[in-house]
Amino acid sequence: MPQIAKITRHDPSLRSIMPKKGRGDRDWQRYARDWKGYERYRRDELNLYLSKAKSIVESNSAPWTPQKRGQPPYPPKAMVTLLLLKTWLGMDYRSVSAYLRAFPDQRNRIGLEKTPSHSTIRNHMLRLPEPYLRKLNAQLTKPYQKGDSPRIAQATAPTATRHG
């Protein structure tokens, strides 16, 4: 049987192959981070999203025209911006209403004079046409997509189901 040489970690022939102790295999000087910029972005992330969403909503036409009867309506474009913010934050209708009451500067930035109730926010969400939402979504996500053509994820149920 041939003899196999036993190689240990302290073998001088392996020093050039193995990384130095404690450093891993990366040169950390090359991977310097801009932590101040990162923290500045995290602090202003909501305001950056809100300004981008508001500019896209303002550049499009209103999704509906206000009716002449009833109470004075909330501005349609401001409500669409609010609904985009609600979706982005992942909040339910009551939480968004409470958030706007707690942070009136965000409410003013959206373009609302007073905070709508949770049922008003829900009614505006139901009133929003789906093609309008798809168009806004495509415009908001276009800078973050690879390739030339925008990709839209289809969330449809399968046509053949187990029970019908």
C-alpha positions as CSV (number, residue, x, y, z in Angstrom):
1,M,0.0,0.0,0.0
2,P,1.4,3.4,-0.9
3,Q,2.1,5.8,1.9
4,I,-0.1,9.0,1.9
5,A,1.7,12.1,3.3
6,K,-0.2,13.6,6.2
7,I,-0.7,17.4,5.7
8,T,-1.3,19.6,8.7
9,R,-2.5,23.1,8.9
10,H,0.9,24.3,10.1
11,D,2.6,22.8,7.0
12,P,4.7,25.6,5.3
13,S,3.6,24.5,1.8
14,L,0.0,25.4,2.6
15,R,0.6,29.0,3.9
16,S,0.4,30.5,0.5
17,I,-2.9,28.7,-0.2
18,M,-4.8,29.2,3.0
19,P,-6.0,32.6,4.2
20,K,-4.4,34.3,7.2
21,K,-6.0,33.6,10.5
22,G,-8.8,36.0,11.3
23,R,-9.0,37.7,8.0
24,G,-10.9,35.2,6.0
25,D,-10.4,35.3,2.3
26,R,-11.4,38.9,1.7
27,D,-9.4,42.0,1.7
28,W,-11.6,44.2,3.9
29,Q,-9.8,47.4,2.7
30,R,-11.4,46.9,-0.7
31,Y,-14.9,46.5,0.7
32,A,-15.2,49.8,2.6
33,R,-18.8,50.9,3.2
34,D,-20.3,54.4,3.1
35,W,-22.2,54.0,6.4
36,K,-23.1,57.7,6.6
37,G,-24.8,57.5,3.2
38,Y,-26.5,54.3,4.1
39,E,-27.9,55.8,7.4
40,R,-29.0,58.9,5.5
41,Y,-30.9,56.8,3.0
42,R,-32.5,54.7,5.7
43,R,-33.6,57.8,7.6
44,D,-35.1,59.4,4.4
45,E,-36.3,56.2,2.7
46,L,-40.0,57.0,3.4
47,N,-39.7,60.5,2.1
48,L,-37.8,59.4,-1.0
49,Y,-40.5,56.8,-1.8
50,L,-43.3,59.3,-1.1
51,S,-41.8,62.0,-3.4
52,K,-41.2,59.4,-6.2
53,A,-44.8,58.1,-5.9
54,K,-46.3,61.5,-5.7
55,S,-44.4,62.7,-8.8
56,I,-45.6,59.6,-10.8
57,V,-49.2,60.1,-9.7
58,E,-49.1,63.8,-10.5
59,S,-47.7,63.0,-14.0
60,N,-50.7,60.7,-14.8
61,S,-54.3,61.7,-15.1
62,A,-56.7,61.4,-12.1
63,P,-58.2,57.9,-11.8
64,W,-61.8,59.3,-11.4
65,T,-63.5,62.6,-11.4
66,P,-65.1,63.9,-8.1
67,Q,-68.9,63.9,-8.0
68,K,-70.9,67.1,-7.4
69,R,-73.1,65.6,-4.7
70,G,-72.3,64.8,-1.1
71,Q,-69.5,65.9,1.1
72,P,-66.5,67.7,-0.4
73,P,-64.3,64.8,-1.7
74,Y,-60.6,64.1,-0.9
75,P,-58.4,64.9,-3.9
76,P,-58.2,61.8,-6.0
77,K,-54.4,62.0,-6.7
78,A,-53.7,62.5,-3.0
79,M,-55.7,59.4,-2.2
80,V,-53.9,57.4,-4.8
81,T,-50.6,58.5,-3.3
82,L,-51.9,57.5,0.2
83,L,-52.9,54.1,-1.2
84,L,-49.5,53.5,-2.7
85,L,-47.9,54.5,0.7
86,K,-50.3,52.1,2.5
87,T,-49.2,49.3,0.2
88,W,-45.5,50.1,0.5
89,L,-45.7,50.2,4.3
90,G,-47.7,47.0,4.5
91,M,-50.3,48.5,6.8
92,D,-54.0,47.9,7.1
93,Y,-56.6,50.7,6.7
94,R,-56.9,51.5,10.4
95,S,-53.1,51.6,10.9
96,V,-52.6,54.0,7.9
97,S,-55.3,56.3,9.3
98,A,-53.6,56.2,12.7
99,Y,-50.2,56.8,11.1
100,L,-51.5,59.9,9.3
101,R,-53.0,61.3,12.6
102,A,-49.7,60.7,14.4
103,F,-47.6,62.3,11.6
104,P,-49.5,65.3,10.2
105,D,-46.4,66.4,8.2
106,Q,-46.6,63.2,6.1
107,R,-50.3,63.8,5.6
108,N,-49.5,67.3,4.4
109,R,-46.8,66.0,2.1
110,I,-49.3,63.6,0.5
111,G,-51.6,66.5,-0.1
112,L,-54.4,66.0,2.4
113,E,-55.7,68.7,4.7
114,K,-57.4,66.3,7.2
115,T,-57.0,62.6,7.9
116,P,-59.5,60.3,6.1
117,S,-61.1,57.5,8.1
118,H,-60.2,53.9,7.5
119,S,-63.5,53.2,5.7
120,T,-62.8,56.2,3.4
121,I,-59.4,54.8,2.6
122,R,-60.9,51.4,1.9
123,N,-63.6,52.8,-0.3
124,H,-61.1,54.7,-2.4
125,M,-59.0,51.5,-2.8
126,L,-62.1,49.7,-4.1
127,R,-62.8,52.5,-6.4
128,L,-59.3,52.5,-8.0
129,P,-59.3,50.9,-11.5
130,E,-56.9,48.0,-11.9
131,P,-55.4,49.2,-15.2
132,Y,-54.5,52.5,-13.5
133,L,-52.8,50.6,-10.7
134,R,-50.9,48.4,-13.1
135,K,-49.7,51.5,-15.0
136,L,-48.5,53.2,-11.8
137,N,-46.8,49.9,-10.7
138,A,-45.0,49.7,-14.0
139,Q,-43.8,53.3,-13.7
140,L,-42.7,52.9,-10.1
141,T,-40.8,49.6,-10.6
142,K,-39.3,50.3,-14.1
143,P,-35.9,51.7,-12.8
144,Y,-35.4,48.5,-10.7
145,Q,-36.0,46.0,-13.5
146,K,-33.4,44.2,-15.6
147,G,-33.7,44.4,-19.4
148,D,-35.6,46.8,-21.7
149,S,-39.1,45.5,-21.3
150,P,-41.0,45.7,-18.0
151,R,-42.0,42.5,-16.4
152,I,-45.4,42.2,-14.8
153,A,-46.1,39.4,-12.5
154,Q,-49.5,37.8,-13.1
155,A,-51.3,36.8,-10.0
156,T,-54.1,34.7,-11.5
157,A,-55.6,31.5,-10.1
158,P,-55.2,28.4,-12.1
159,T,-58.1,27.6,-14.5
160,A,-58.5,24.0,-13.4
161,T,-59.0,23.5,-9.7
162,R,-59.5,20.4,-7.7
163,H,-63.1,21.1,-6.7
164,G,-64.5,22.6,-9.8
